[in-house]
Amino acid sequence: MKKKYRCLFYVLIIVIVFGTSQSSNIKKSIFHIWGQVQDCFFGEITWISLGEKRVLLGNLEESPAFSYLLCRGGGVNAWKQKQWKEKKKQKATLRLVEDENSKMRAEEEKFLERVGSDLNKKHNIQQENSKKEKTDQLVQQLRKNKNTNFLLQQFYIVDATTSVDKSVFQVEKMLNKNYAIKKTKEPQILIFHTHGGTEYFGKETGKNSIIEVGEKLKEELEEKYGFTVLHDKTKYDQINGKMDRNKAYTKALDGVKEIMDQNKSIEVLIDLHRDAGSNNEKRITKIDGKTVAQFMIFNGLSRNRRGEIAYLHNDNLQDNLAFGLQVKLRAMERYPNLTIKNYLKGYRYNMHLCKRFLLIELGNQNNTMKEAKNTMSYLAEILNDVLTNK
């Protein structure tokens, strides 16, 4: 039978079939078989001719036209497989971040057990920077020598879980970077608390929360210095009705990003924590006759002992370190015994969200609420100095 007659014959058969009472079922069968043929045939075709244009396809694999018009450049199955692999990779990265957060908490518990020896003894809080002359000398010496080793030895504590890339600590740039912001009526500073549900002053939980101290800092910054401040009182360590510090940073990341998306004017993030100690000693100093809680600036390096943690990359790392150092130095110049050495640790702690990011560990569970709140007036003064480039 000649080709044209065969074609006419097939068309006639199709017309007859589709005209029968069983046409709907037969149609479904034919389309199902045709779909399998497409998958088998087009699934073997490479993506060469389609190239980078596949990025622009969106959800076209759901369109019937996709199979007919685009499969010549790449198989439907191959395209779907690639999409599935990308989603699987994203989920794996999220699991890794949560695993690191969990490990972080385990390491924090060990850190808290070592507080008495690491801070109160080895770095002796009561003796460190005990005289203004000493602090002035240290700050002036750093400004003069701009030496990285001197910086790390005199101004930082390096946790055993991390490693230091000295190239990140470019002293001259850290000292001279200008972090001033213009005071406006739009929100400029966001204060929040990753562990707002589990950190209290005093041994009785549920009272004297770190969140109350954050409200005091907001008042000081607004009323005395004219900044516009948002205070996020969300307890990010309260998940599904239970306290879970392991995933608090993951939850805080989503919450803070949403606030920043709604308030594009925010330039400063302050994650205010209450630190903890393994003994009964308070972290206090005397200023203007008042007892105030000491504080420590905490930096995440996104590094473990083997080197950089790639999936926790932080484009703002150098700015985070420089901003924290400038706050530390200004505190030393104004109130010599108010701060402890800045603490360096692995992981990221959401510091990638903003250049001017401070994670502050205030006092410990032995401090009173009054001591903690007393600190806020001095912290606000120091922040104003740095944020106005005084």
N, C-alpha and C positions, 0 to 999 in steps of 0.2 A: 504494500500500500504506500502510495506516495506520501511525502511528508505533510503536504497541505491538507490531504484528505484525512490523515491521522489526526491532525490538529482539530479539524472540523468534527471528527468522530468524538474526540475527547470533550469538546465543547458541548456537543449534543448530549452526551452522557451526563455531564455536570448539570445542564439545564433540566434534564429529566429528573435527576436525583434531587436537586434542590426544589423541584416542584412537587415532590411527594409529601405525604403526611408526616413522614419521618425526617423531613429535611432538617429540622433544628438539631436533632441528635447527630445526623450525618455530618452537618456543618461543624459541630463541636469536635467530632472525631477527626475530620480532615484538618481543622486548624491545630488540634493537638499534635497530630502526626507531623504537620508542617513545622510546628514549634520545635519538635525533637530533631527534625532534619536541620533546622537552623542552628541549634545548639551543637550538634555533632559536626556540621560542616564549618560554620563560622567560628566555632570555638577554637579551631586550629589555626586561624588566621592571625598573623602578628599585628602589632600596633604601629608598624613602621609608617604607613601612609597617614595615619591619624595624628601621630606625633604629639606635641604638647597641647593640641587642640582638645584633647580629652578633658583637660581641666575646665573647659568652658561648657561641657555637656550637661552639667548639673544632674538632674534626675531623668535625663532623656531615655535611660534604659527602660523606663516605665512606659514609654511611648511606642506604639506599634510601628511608627515610622522609623524608629531607631534601627530595628533589625534590617529593614529593607534598604535604608539609605546610608547607614554608617558601618554596617558590619563588614563591608569590603575593606575597611581600614583596621578593624580589630574586632575580635569575638566578643559577644555579649558576656559569655561566661568569664572570659579573661578580664574584662572590665569590672564586672561585679566582684571577681576574686581579688582584684587589686584594691577596690574600695573596702572590702571586708578586712583585708590585711592592714590597711591604714587605720581603721577603727579599732582593730585588735591591738595595734601598736599604741594607740592613744590610751586605751584601757590599761595596758601593761604599764605605761608610764605613770598613770594615776596610782596604780597599786604600789609601784616603787616609791612614789612620794609618800604614800600613807605608811609604807613599811619603814621608811626613813624617819617619819614622825614618831612611829612607835619605838624605834630604836633610840631616837632622840630622848623620849621620855625615860627610857631605861637608863640612859647615860645621865640624864638630869638627876635621877634618884641617887645614882652613885655620886654625882657632883655634890648634891645636898649633904650626903654623908661625910664628904671630905671638906665641907665648908670650914669646919673648926680648924683643921690643919692647914688647908690650902690658903685660906684667907686670914683667919685669926692668928695663925702662927707663922707660916712661911712668909706671908705677905703682911702680916701683923697690922690689922686695921687701925689699932690705937696708936701705933707708932708711925705708920706711913703718912708722910706729909704733915707731921705733927707741928712743924714750925713754918711760918710763912716764908722765912728766909730760904728754907730748903726748897719749897715749891717754886718760888721765884727763880732760884738758881737753876732748877731743872728745866723750867719753861724757857728761860733765857738761853740756856745752853743748847737746848734743842733748836731754837730759832737761829742760833749761831752756827752750830755744826751740821744741822740737817742730815744727821747720820741715822740710817735705818736701824742699825743694830742698837744704837742708843735709844731710839724711839721704842723699839720692841722691849728692851730690857727695863726701861724706866716707866713706861706708860701702859703696858699691856700684861695681862696674864693669858697664856696660851694653854688651852685645854688639851689634854693628852689624846682626845679623839680626833684632832685635826692636825693639819700641817700648814706651814706658812710659806706663801709665795712672796718673797721679798720684793719682787718687781711691782707688786700692787701697792706697796707702801712707799710712794714717791713723796718724800717728806716736804720738799719745797712746794709742790702742788697742793699737798694736803693742808699746809699752813696758809697758803695765799688764795685759795679758792674762795670766791665771794658767794655766800649763801643768803644774801639779803633778799627780802621779798617786800613788795609794796603792800601797805595796809589798805584794805578795801572793805566794803560792806558785804562782799561775797565771802563765803567760807574759805579760809586759807589753811587752817590747821584742823586735822581730825585726830581726836584722842579716842582710843579704843582699848579693849582688854581681852587678849586671847584667852586668858585664864580667869576671867571675871567671876566665874561661879565657884572657884575653889581656893581663892586667895583672900585670906582675912588677916586682920591685925588682932593678935590675941589668939588663945588656944580654943576659943569657942567659935565653931563654924556657924555661919549664917548671920554673923554680926560684924560690923566694921569692915565692910568689903573694900577692896582696892578700887571699886567703881566709885565709891564716895570720895576717894582721894582724887580721882580723875575729874570729878565735878569741881573740886576745889581748884585744881590747876586751870580748868576752863575759866572760872571766875577771875582768877589772878591775871591771866593773859588778856581777857577782854576788858576788865574794869581798870586795870593799872596801865596796860600797854596798848590798848586799842586794836588788838587782833580780833578777827571774826573766827570763832571756834565752834566746831561741831563735836559733840560728845556721844559716841556710840556706846550705849550701855548693854549691848547684847552679851549674854553669857555664852561665848562660843564653845566652851567646854561642856555645855549641857546639850546632849544629843539624844533625841528620842526619850526625853524625860529622865535621862541618867547622865551623871557626870562622866565624861570620857575625854581626858586630856590628850590621848594619843592622836585623835583626829581633829583637835581644836584648831590647829593651824590651817588645815585644809578647809574647814568650815569658815574660819575667819577670812581666808583668802577670797572666798565667794562674796561674803558680806561686805568687806571693805571695797572690793572692786565695784560692787553695785553702787555703793555710796559715792565713790569717785566718779563713776559714769554719770551720776545724777548731779554731781558738783565738780565740774571741770576746773574750777578755780583752786581746788585743794593742792597745796604744794608741800605740806609738811604732815607726816604721819608719826604719831607717838603711840607705841604699844606699851602701856604702863602695867608693870607687874609688881607684885610683892615677892621679894626673894624669900629664901628659907634657910634656916640654919639647923644644925644637928645638936646644938647645945642651948643653954639658957641665956647666952650673952645677947645683948642688944647691939645693933649697929647705930651708934649715935655720936653726935658731936655737939658742941655748944656754939651758938651764933647769937650775938646780941643778947646774951643771957638766957636764950631759949634752948631747950633740948630739941634737936631735930634729927630725923632719921637720915643716915647716909644713903647714897645711891650709887649704882654701878651701871655704866653703859655697856650693852651687850651687842656684839657683832657676830653674825654668821658669815663664814667664809666660803660656803658651798664646797668644802673640801674635807675629805677624810684623811687618814694617815697615808694613803697611797697617792693622793693627789686630788685633782678637781673632780667633783661629782657632776658629770656632764648634763644630766637631766635636771639639775637644780641650778643651771647657769643664771648668773645675775649681772645684767649689763650695768647696774647701778652700784656695783660693789665698791669701786674706788670712791665714789661720792658718799656712800654710806659710811665708809671708814673715815673719810676726811671730815664730814659733818659731825660725826661722833667725837672725833679728836678735838675739833674746835670747841665743842661744848665742854669737853673735859678740861682743856687748857684754860678756858675762861672761868670755869668753876674753881680751878686751882689758884688762879690769880685773885679772884674775889674772896673765896672761902676755902682756904687750904685743906681742911680736913673733911669737907663735905662729900667728896667722892672717893670711891675705890678705883683702882686701876681698871681700865676698860678690859672686858673679857672677850676673848676670841674663841670661837667654837665652830664646829662643822655645821652642815646643813644651811638652810637659807632663811628660815623664819619669816617668809613673806617680804623680806627687805628689798626684793626686786621691784616692788610696786612704786617706789618713789626714791628720788635722790636724797631728799632730806628725811630720812627715816631714823627714828630713835627707838630702840627697844631698851627700856629702863627697868632695872631691878631695884626696887626701893625697900630698904630696911630688911626685916625678916618677921617671922611670926611672933617674935618676942617684943617687937616695938608696939607702942600704943597708937591708936588712931590720931591722937593729938600730935604726936611726934611726926607721924607721916604727913599730916596736913601742914604742919609747920614748915616742912621742906618745900612745899609747893611755891611759896612766895619767892624763895631764893632760886628755885629751878626756873620759874617764870622770868625772873630778872636776867638770868644767864641766857635763856633762850632769846629774850629780847635783844641782848647784846649781839648775839650771833646773827639773828635774823634781820638786824638793822646794820650789821657790819661795823659795830662800834669798836 
